[in-house]
Amino acid sequence: MKKKQNIQFLKKNIKLFLLCLIFTIACIAANSQNTNPFINSNKPKGNPYASDKRTILIVFDASGSMEDKIQGETKIHIAKRVLEDVLEKADSDLNLGLRVYGASNPTGNPYYDCSDSKLVIIPAINNRRSIISEIYKILPRGFTPITYSLSQAVEDLQSYKGEKSILLISDGLETCGGEPCLLAKNLSASNIDLKIDVVGFGVKDDWEAKQQLMCIALNTKGRYFSAENDDELTRSISESINKSVTGRIITMVSTPIEVQTKETEGYENLPVLQPEKLILKRKK
């Protein structure tokens, strides 16, 4: 009797072992194909470097001036809130990345301080929470190496084959002696297919900063957005990422824009920027 019970016990354990083995093999096979049949996942799939992927690298200003306040709230805090909201709603199939400049304490070493720019998150899909997490770690305290950061951002995007652009969010001028406007002109002259959208955040009364930031955007066929509060910043970043134009933009034209498409609908009288103010020459 005892022998029969032992045999039955062994048979049950063997069946349990075989079931566990089958489950393990299924999981290993599924993971090798990036698919787990036991988990319902809606994560986007695909090669981030494929030619049909759109890529945006956000270049974020963490210089000391981002500690200044707008209506009682620091610019950096407003920017963090806005970016979290916008990124959570961004297209899941879009490659997004983050480069931050000015986040380190100044050392007194110009060489180090003016190369204070770091690729924090490589452009990819399915990384929104990682970007948001890194954004909330940022403290504004350094310089404003815009030219260096943009040149590094161009390098960051070299491997991506599809449509790609940079979204620069800045609240002021280059402070490291670089010439971001000249860099933008050189990119255009080199036929590098890379647009730079620029959000001038809180630069309403700083014409010199606005002029420089506009020049970056216009020379790369990008768009310049003026944002003076959290609502305008939200619209500006959303419009750049989603490729829709419904906010306040500035375009280099000598006559008012004609309304012909949904992208310009309702904006017959956009602000006119005279090219001579940017020391630009029209292409013949």
Order of alpha helices (4+ residues) and beta strands (2+ residues): alpha-beta-beta-beta-alpha-beta-alpha-beta-alpha-alpha-beta-alpha-beta-alpha-beta-alpha-beta
